[in-house]
């Protein structure tokens, strides 16, 4: 503690403005994790399963959590092991992208499991952005190569001597001569 006490005179408006700017910057940098939901039935076809699994993979790559719900109807409610087996299979299939955040639980007619991504949302966004920039660079290089080829063809065509096309019979006739 200083002796004698020292105080600093401040511009309060400037202080409030700087704090507001810091808060805005913090809000811009924060990411909120969204929970996406995927609904399945116990008797799902192989192709339908692959489609749903592809959606789950896409959600996990984006850094979102995925809530998987298996809906039971009628007699299916007496066979919860079918749903449990399906959820375990899905968890094994997407193991490299996400982990089981909450184990499968029976909730009335539904069985629910939540998968969380291994990557944070910010990391996933950065990867997507880098991939987009890379694709744009490839596309620009391809367009530039195409333009160079077009210029080369135009230069070759300009350097070539022009040959006159033979005239058609209708072009040979003079305008003042009657036919």
C-alpha positions as CSV (number, residue, x, y, z in Angstrom):
1,X,0.0,0.0,0.0
2,X,1.4,3.4,-1.0
3,X,1.9,6.2,1.5
4,X,0.5,8.7,1.0
5,X,-2.5,7.0,-0.8
6,X,-2.5,7.5,-4.6
7,X,-5.6,7.8,-6.7
8,X,-6.1,8.0,-10.4
9,X,-8.6,10.4,-12.1
10,X,-10.5,8.7,-14.9
11,X,-12.8,9.6,-17.7
12,X,-15.9,7.5,-16.7
13,X,-17.4,7.6,-20.2
14,X,-14.2,6.2,-21.7
15,X,-14.0,3.5,-18.9
16,X,-17.6,2.4,-19.7
17,X,-16.9,2.3,-23.4
18,X,-13.8,0.2,-23.0
19,X,-15.6,-2.3,-20.8
20,X,-18.4,-2.5,-23.4
21,X,-15.9,-3.2,-26.1
22,X,-14.2,-6.0,-24.0
23,X,-17.6,-7.5,-23.3
24,X,-18.6,-7.4,-27.0
25,X,-15.3,-9.1,-28.0
26,X,-15.8,-11.8,-25.4
27,X,-19.3,-12.5,-26.7
28,X,-18.0,-12.7,-30.3
29,X,-15.3,-15.2,-29.4
30,X,-17.6,-17.5,-27.3
31,X,-19.2,-20.5,-28.9
32,X,-22.4,-22.1,-27.8
33,X,-22.8,-25.8,-28.2
34,X,-26.0,-26.8,-29.8
35,X,-27.7,-30.1,-29.1
36,X,-28.9,-31.7,-32.4
37,X,-31.4,-34.5,-32.2
38,X,-31.7,-37.6,-34.4
39,X,-34.7,-39.9,-34.1
40,X,-34.5,-43.6,-35.0
41,X,-36.8,-46.6,-34.8
42,X,-35.7,-50.1,-33.6
43,X,-36.6,-51.7,-36.9
44,X,-34.4,-49.4,-39.1
45,X,-33.2,-50.5,-42.6
46,X,-29.5,-50.6,-43.3
47,X,-29.5,-47.7,-45.8
48,X,-31.7,-45.5,-43.5
49,X,-29.3,-46.3,-40.6
50,X,-26.3,-45.2,-42.8
51,X,-28.1,-42.0,-43.7
52,X,-28.9,-41.1,-40.1
53,X,-25.3,-42.1,-39.1
54,X,-24.0,-39.7,-41.8
55,X,-26.1,-36.9,-40.2
56,X,-24.7,-37.7,-36.8
57,X,-21.1,-37.7,-38.2
58,X,-21.7,-34.3,-39.8
59,X,-23.1,-32.8,-36.5
60,X,-20.2,-34.2,-34.5
61,X,-17.7,-32.8,-37.1
62,X,-19.3,-29.4,-36.6
63,X,-18.7,-29.6,-32.9
64,X,-22.3,-30.1,-31.8
65,X,-23.7,-32.6,-29.3
66,X,-26.1,-35.1,-30.7
67,X,-29.1,-36.5,-28.8
68,X,-30.2,-39.8,-30.3
69,X,-33.7,-40.9,-29.5
70,X,-35.1,-44.3,-30.3
71,X,-38.9,-44.3,-30.4
72,X,-40.7,-47.5,-29.5
73,X,-44.2,-48.3,-30.6
74,X,-46.6,-51.0,-29.4
75,X,-44.9,-54.4,-29.0
76,X,-41.5,-52.8,-29.5
77,X,-41.7,-51.4,-26.0
78,X,-41.3,-54.9,-24.6
79,X,-37.9,-55.3,-26.4
80,X,-35.7,-52.4,-25.2
81,X,-32.6,-54.5,-25.9
82,X,-33.1,-53.9,-29.6
83,X,-32.8,-50.1,-29.1
84,X,-29.9,-50.6,-26.7
85,X,-28.1,-52.7,-29.3
86,X,-28.8,-50.0,-32.0
87,X,-27.5,-47.2,-29.8
88,X,-24.3,-49.1,-28.9
89,X,-23.7,-49.9,-32.6
90,X,-24.1,-46.2,-33.5
91,X,-21.7,-45.2,-30.6
92,X,-19.1,-47.7,-31.9
93,X,-19.5,-46.4,-35.5
94,X,-18.8,-42.7,-34.5
95,X,-16.3,-43.5,-31.8
96,X,-13.4,-41.5,-33.6
97,X,-15.5,-38.3,-33.7
98,X,-17.4,-38.4,-30.4
99,X,-18.0,-40.1,-27.1
100,X,-21.0,-41.2,-25.2
101,X,-21.9,-38.4,-22.9
102,X,-24.9,-40.0,-21.3
103,X,-25.5,-43.7,-21.5
104,X,-28.7,-45.0,-23.0
105,X,-31.7,-44.5,-20.7
106,X,-35.3,-45.7,-21.2
107,X,-37.7,-42.8,-20.8
108,X,-41.3,-44.0,-21.3
109,X,-41.7,-44.9,-25.0
110,X,-38.2,-43.5,-25.9
111,X,-34.7,-44.5,-25.2
112,X,-32.2,-41.6,-25.2
113,X,-28.4,-41.3,-25.5
114,X,-26.3,-38.2,-25.9
115,X,-23.0,-38.1,-27.9
116,X,-20.5,-35.3,-27.4
117,X,-17.8,-34.3,-29.9
118,X,-14.1,-34.9,-29.1
119,X,-13.3,-31.4,-30.6
120,X,-14.5,-28.1,-29.3
121,X,-16.9,-26.0,-31.5
122,X,-14.2,-23.4,-32.1
123,X,-11.7,-26.0,-33.4
124,X,-14.3,-27.5,-35.7
125,X,-15.2,-24.0,-37.0
126,X,-11.5,-23.3,-37.7
127,X,-11.1,-26.6,-39.5
128,X,-14.2,-25.9,-41.7
129,X,-12.9,-22.4,-42.5
130,X,-9.4,-23.7,-43.4
131,X,-11.0,-26.3,-45.7
132,X,-13.1,-23.7,-47.4
133,X,-10.1,-21.4,-48.0
134,X,-8.2,-24.3,-49.4
135,X,-11.1,-25.2,-51.8
136,X,-11.3,-21.6,-52.9
137,X,-7.6,-21.5,-53.6
138,X,-7.8,-24.7,-55.7
139,X,-10.8,-23.2,-57.6
140,X,-9.0,-20.0,-58.3
141,X,-5.9,-21.9,-59.6
142,X,-8.1,-23.9,-61.9
143,X,-9.9,-20.8,-63.2
144,X,-6.5,-19.1,-63.8
145,X,-5.2,-22.2,-65.7
146,X,-8.3,-22.1,-67.8
147,X,-7.9,-18.4,-68.6
148,X,-4.2,-19.0,-69.5
149,X,-5.3,-21.7,-71.9
150,X,-8.0,-19.5,-73.5
151,X,-5.4,-16.7,-74.0
152,X,-2.9,-19.1,-75.5
153,X,-5.6,-20.4,-78.0
154,X,-6.5,-16.8,-78.9
155,X,-2.9,-15.9,-79.5
156,X,-2.4,-19.0,-81.7
157,X,-5.5,-18.1,-83.7
158,X,-4.3,-14.5,-84.2
159,X,-0.9,-15.7,-85.4
160,X,-2.4,-18.0,-87.9
161,X,-2.9,-16.5,-91.4
162,X,-6.6,-16.0,-92.3
163,X,-8.0,-17.9,-95.2
164,X,-11.0,-16.7,-97.0
165,X,-13.9,-19.1,-97.1
166,X,-15.3,-19.8,-100.5
167,X,-18.4,-17.7,-101.2
168,X,-21.7,-19.3,-101.6
169,X,-23.5,-19.0,-104.8
170,X,-25.9,-16.4,-103.4
171,X,-22.9,-14.3,-102.3
172,X,-21.3,-14.4,-105.8
173,X,-24.3,-12.6,-107.4
174,X,-23.9,-8.9,-107.6
175,X,-26.6,-6.8,-105.9
176,X,-27.4,-4.8,-109.1
177,X,-27.8,-7.8,-111.4
178,X,-31.2,-9.2,-111.6
179,X,-31.6,-13.0,-111.3
